[in-house]
Amino acid sequence: MSALRRMFVFAFWLAVIIAYVSAILPSAEAPHIAAWDKLNHMLAFFTITFLARAAYPKLAVLPLFALLAAFGAFIELSQAVPFIHRDAEWDDWFADVFAIVVGLVLAWPIAWLAKRHREASELAPDQRAQTPEL
């Protein structure tokens, strides 16, 4: 695994932890980037999705979508626990899913380029010598 990919894996898991902790903190103590709660959800899940795509490029899009949507649902279920003092809302989960879809679509060209680069670097040295350069 390359150093860049290790960095993306670390950043992805750090973002997941920060998102979850922020989601279960009391609302007054939770960090907010924007005044609108749904925008906070979208920014968090867009970032997590983009990092996940970079960290795990071989993971297919549909399982990645399902895992990230399940993480959003887990956050909402956690917020439904009474002693957490947060409100679980379907609208928050819909904002998460919307951001996941946007993140996957925008990360698609980057994932495609990374796949091409990975396939080219996996060619054996003798195959590279036989491949004509343009």
C-alpha positions as CSV (number, residue, x, y, z in Angstrom):
1,M,0.0,0.0,0.0
2,S,1.4,3.4,-1.0
3,A,2.0,6.2,1.5
4,L,-0.7,8.2,-0.2
5,R,-3.3,5.4,0.2
6,R,-2.3,4.9,3.8
7,M,-2.9,8.7,4.4
8,F,-6.4,8.3,2.8
9,V,-7.2,5.3,5.0
10,F,-6.1,7.2,8.1
11,A,-8.1,10.3,7.0
12,F,-11.2,8.2,6.3
13,W,-11.3,6.5,9.6
14,L,-10.5,9.8,11.4
15,A,-13.4,11.5,9.6
16,V,-15.7,8.6,10.5
17,I,-14.8,8.9,14.2
18,I,-15.1,12.7,14.2
19,A,-18.5,12.5,12.5
20,Y,-19.8,9.9,14.9
21,V,-18.6,11.6,18.0
22,S,-19.9,15.0,16.7
23,A,-23.3,13.3,16.1
24,I,-23.7,11.9,19.6
25,L,-22.4,15.0,21.5
26,P,-25.1,17.2,22.9
27,S,-26.2,19.6,20.2
28,A,-24.8,22.7,22.0
29,E,-21.3,21.0,22.3
30,A,-21.2,19.4,18.8
31,P,-19.0,21.2,16.2
32,H,-21.0,22.9,13.4
33,I,-19.5,24.1,10.1
34,A,-22.8,25.6,8.9
35,A,-25.8,27.0,10.5
36,W,-28.1,24.6,8.7
37,D,-28.0,21.1,10.2
38,K,-28.6,19.4,6.8
39,L,-25.6,21.1,5.3
40,N,-23.5,19.8,8.2
41,H,-24.7,16.3,7.4
42,M,-24.0,16.7,3.7
43,L,-20.5,18.1,4.2
44,A,-19.6,15.3,6.6
45,F,-20.9,12.5,4.4
46,F,-19.5,14.0,1.2
47,T,-16.1,14.1,2.9
48,I,-16.4,10.6,4.3
49,T,-17.5,9.3,0.9
50,F,-14.7,11.0,-1.0
51,L,-12.1,9.7,1.4
52,A,-13.6,6.2,1.4
53,R,-13.4,6.1,-2.4
54,A,-9.7,7.2,-2.3
55,A,-8.9,4.9,0.7
56,Y,-10.5,1.7,-0.7
57,P,-10.5,2.0,-4.5
58,K,-11.1,-1.6,-5.2
59,L,-14.4,-1.6,-3.2
60,A,-17.3,-1.6,-5.6
61,V,-19.6,1.4,-5.6
62,L,-22.8,-0.3,-4.5
63,P,-21.3,-2.0,-1.4
64,L,-19.6,1.3,-0.5
65,F,-22.9,3.2,-0.9
66,A,-24.7,0.6,1.3
67,L,-22.0,0.8,4.0
68,L,-22.0,4.5,4.2
69,A,-25.8,4.7,4.1
70,A,-25.9,2.2,7.0
71,F,-23.4,4.4,8.9
72,G,-25.7,7.3,8.5
73,A,-28.6,5.2,9.7
74,F,-26.5,4.1,12.7
75,I,-25.9,7.7,13.6
76,E,-29.6,8.4,13.5
77,L,-30.4,5.3,15.6
78,S,-27.7,6.4,18.1
79,Q,-29.3,9.8,18.3
80,A,-32.7,8.2,19.1
81,V,-31.2,6.9,22.4
82,P,-32.8,9.0,25.1
83,F,-29.7,9.8,27.2
84,I,-27.8,11.1,24.2
85,H,-30.3,14.1,24.1
86,R,-30.3,14.4,20.3
87,D,-33.1,14.1,17.8
88,A,-33.1,11.4,15.2
89,E,-34.6,12.6,11.9
90,W,-35.3,10.9,8.6
91,D,-34.3,14.2,6.9
92,D,-30.8,13.9,8.3
93,W,-30.4,10.5,6.9
94,F,-31.7,11.6,3.5
95,A,-29.2,14.4,3.5
96,D,-26.5,11.8,4.3
97,V,-27.6,9.6,1.4
98,F,-27.8,12.6,-1.0
99,A,-24.2,13.6,-0.1
100,I,-23.0,10.0,-0.5
101,V,-24.4,9.9,-4.0
102,V,-22.8,13.3,-4.9
103,G,-19.5,12.1,-3.4
104,L,-19.5,8.9,-5.4
105,V,-20.4,10.7,-8.6
106,L,-17.7,13.4,-8.2
107,A,-15.1,10.8,-7.1
108,W,-15.8,8.6,-10.1
109,P,-13.3,10.2,-12.5
110,I,-10.6,10.2,-9.8
111,A,-11.2,6.5,-9.0
112,W,-11.1,5.8,-12.8
113,L,-7.7,7.5,-13.1
114,A,-6.4,5.8,-10.1
115,K,-7.4,2.4,-11.5
116,R,-5.7,3.1,-14.8
117,H,-2.6,4.2,-12.9
118,R,-2.7,1.1,-10.7
119,E,-3.1,-1.2,-13.7
120,A,-0.2,0.5,-15.5
121,S,2.1,0.1,-12.5
122,E,1.1,-3.5,-12.1
123,L,2.5,-4.4,-15.6
124,A,5.6,-6.5,-15.4
125,P,8.8,-4.7,-16.4
126,D,9.1,-6.9,-19.6
127,Q,5.6,-5.9,-20.6
128,R,6.4,-2.2,-20.1
129,A,9.3,-2.6,-22.5
130,Q,7.1,-4.2,-25.1
131,T,4.4,-1.5,-24.8
132,P,4.9,1.2,-27.4
133,E,5.0,4.7,-26.0
134,L,2.9,7.4,-27.7
